[in-house]
């Protein structure tokens, strides 16, 4: 079962040192998950000041500076993991350093039929 | 002959459907599929058993038939939608699944289901009805009327809970030792909520309320059977001791009768005996918590043959312990009442006034009701009336309102 862990927190409350410690600790957790075959992808994000939002309305694209919504806590990074069930995903989320300062939202990925199995003849 | 046969089937349904469903849910990992499979298994049982007789272990028969029915139903879906190789994998898994019919495993399946329904990832508003529906087998209509909510709303909550379990893959497992205390707390609080909904005089019809409380006690017994933890004992004892007074706590008009005015000969002695035993065991284990202390408080009342014989010093001491485990202004208020009973109304009144001046209890109707009662007992009738009126303005519960109105009326005539 694949889950996305979305890391939310107040960007303004992190010191440089905290950010660096968090990065190192998170990378170590990723290495461990990868060795167990449970890591798929993860990355920190640049601050929301770098965000650009786009929507297409009546065939025209509208581009605005900034995130989808202005909130006190911002999306600061994500992980995609492949684990047994929600309890295992929660146990991993609990270990992530930002869980102590912000919020980790856990979302199951909706499984799509695999590309190579959709209407393609076997080779 | 068919009448007798059908009565037996009804009996088996009542006794076994909970177990059968819990095991099918564990095996199938999907509540809706399991419910559907169980219904299909019972339909099949009626035909099969009528000609061949009822098997020695009906639950085992129903579980394995249910699994076949589920595999059939997945196959049908696979045929309609060939894009899902996932389904074939599931069928293979199910065919290989280990169906254990040992009594212990079936009970564990029940417990797994309780833990899943009370998972903290499920909205607390949904945990209670989901548990009543899936673990206790109550109908959605009954749950809705017990909580005074339209059936459609309740049905939606239950659907939402099942969807969350499926989509987020909440596992049907008994939590490991590290997670158990936290998860057990969640289960105990769901059970206690079910009990209180059935015990409070606030809502729903009398028979349904009694059924809810009985279900809560049944759940606690089930939990106790599997996890004889001190707080499980404490909660079971607390509910038994409260429940023992059900017949005495309201009159024929459903009006409240205060503890000290209750006819103690109406108290259920068997429940009291069992409750007292459990409290003793739990206190003896030294791992007890707030439920055990509350049960011990209830036990002091249960042991007093009349309200005059109540050991108020013991009650104050227990509230002192409870305040340390679970500090709250409501506990302080109850402690103040016990002190009033031990040391005199004026001493209690002083504490109640101090608590009220802190502000947190300002909108809590019982705080004003307690103050009114203490004032009444010290002869300050005008002030007492004011406090009862304040309490009346804060409560919407009909029996409480009638109780307060009677108190106010009695003060006017004095």
Interface residues (C-beta under 8 A of the other chain):
Chain A: X1 X84 X85 X86 X87 X90 X106 X108 X111 X113 X114 X117 X118
Chain B: X83 X84 X85 X86 X119 X121 X167 X168 X169 X170 X171 X173 X175 X179
